[in-house]
Amino acid sequence: MFDKILIANRGEVAVRVIRAARELGISTVAVFSEADRDSLPVQLADESVCIGPAPSTQSYLAIPNIIAAAATTGAEAIHPGYGFLAENADFARACADNDIVFIGPSPESIDCMGDKSAARETMAAAGVPTVPGSDGAVSDAVEAARIADEVGYPVLIKASGGGGGKGMRIAETPADFEPCYTAARNEAAAAFGNDALYIEKLIERPRHVEIQVLADDCGNAIHLCERDCTIQRRHQKLIEEAPSPAIDEETRQRMGEIAIQAVKKVGYRNAGTIEFLLDTDGSFYFMEMNTRVQVEHPVTEQITGTDIIKEQIRIAAGLPISCVDRAPFSPAAHAIEFRINAEDPYTSFRPCPGQITRFDLPGGPGVRVDTHMRAGSVVPPTYDSLIAKLIVWGETRDEALARGRRALDEFVIEGVATTIPFHQQVLANEAFKSGTVYTDFLEVEMNGGAL
């Protein structure tokens, strides 16, 4: 096991990794930008190093600065968290070149799964069901239009090199195709420096269901059930739950077995997530793989009794997965996560940086809050607006929903606007309560989620 690790991130995920490492008896190093000098991760870590000014390009994305901080402090490994450099193959290579263990998959796995069209080809070769569409990236608009005609409209035009809804357009008819293709290509080039696109048949009213996987160097590969991430706004997840209310045990195990099959086929190691689109007829199709821990990992932890961050660290240290003897897993509870962002749902989710003047956390049975904030903390305009994750769980989904309503009522944040009222509105929605939602549910039936 490592003696010391560095966390190449900020915010709640940095706090989460520091706490897991401390329980494993590992010393920690927090890196921080000048904007985060007084942050909770800096106060909790055993050591801290300033790696640059507030802009992330000069701090949390500055690979030489982070590698230098690890070398200076004697950190043996780096945990990248999520976002920033977590899925950057060059960063993983830089770690290896400097004899530092990257707590994540190999650079080759990151490269393989990071290009969405290449990942689609890889998964198809591994026997994973994929949405009808192009075999990898298309060469030009003419070829793309031909494939769209073959699979049938509507089609989804997607960027090969990114995610989060950027570089993505829906073409409803052949007349829509050329302007949608051009817009997607331009946006992909601006967002990812890569204008390659691929084409998929649009699955209408799908759910977004993902399988959490763990794989080690000892020949073990397991899945930790599924998460349902269907409640989204502009392709950004807002509420996640586990297990999915839309699938049964047979589908769960089949989806899990396919995910493990894919992981073994590509030689993947560490934690990762295989994301699927679930059709209304129960069919599911590979969408993408995330080669990192995800924001929504706590709901999986709560239904399986597994600490995913600790497992990541163990695997990176060459140790076997500690929970392998409990696989295959079935959900032991129902958990829901609400992302609390410093955004105003009354003004189309406008970001609201500023100082938090009051921060009262909910408590009681079945409630967990992952955060780096407290009264007096400042939400900077420079970074993502996530300020807390509220996780609730119970023996049944109804109990988890009831605890979610109670916990949201107890959660008081003043000084900045937050998405708490939005979550309360969703919990009051009959379709959400019954579990009959789909990925563009907010846009179609709830005014995009704005209040």
Secondary structure, DSSP 8 states (H G I E B T S, - for coil): --SEEEE---HHHHHHHHHHHHHTT-EEEEEEEGGGTT-HHHHHSSEEEEEESSSGGGTTT-HHHHHHHHHHHT-SEEE--SSTTTT-HHHHHHHHHTT-EESS--HHHHHHHHSHHHHHHHHHHTT--B-SB-SSS-SSHHHHHHHHHHH-SSEEEEETT--TTTTEEEE-SHHHHHHHHHHHHHHHHHHHS---EEEEE--SS-EEEEEEEEE-TTS-EEEEEEEEEEEEETTEEEEEEES-TT--HHHHHHHHHHHHHHHHHHT--EEEEEEEEE-TTS-EEEEEEE-S--TTHHHHHHHHT--HHHHHHHHHTT---TTGGG-S---SSEEEEEEEESEEGGGTTEE--EE-SEEE---STTEEEEES--TT-EE-TTS--EEEEEEEEESSHHHHHHHHHHHHHH-EEESS--SHHHHHHHHT-HHHHHT---TTHHHHHSGGG--
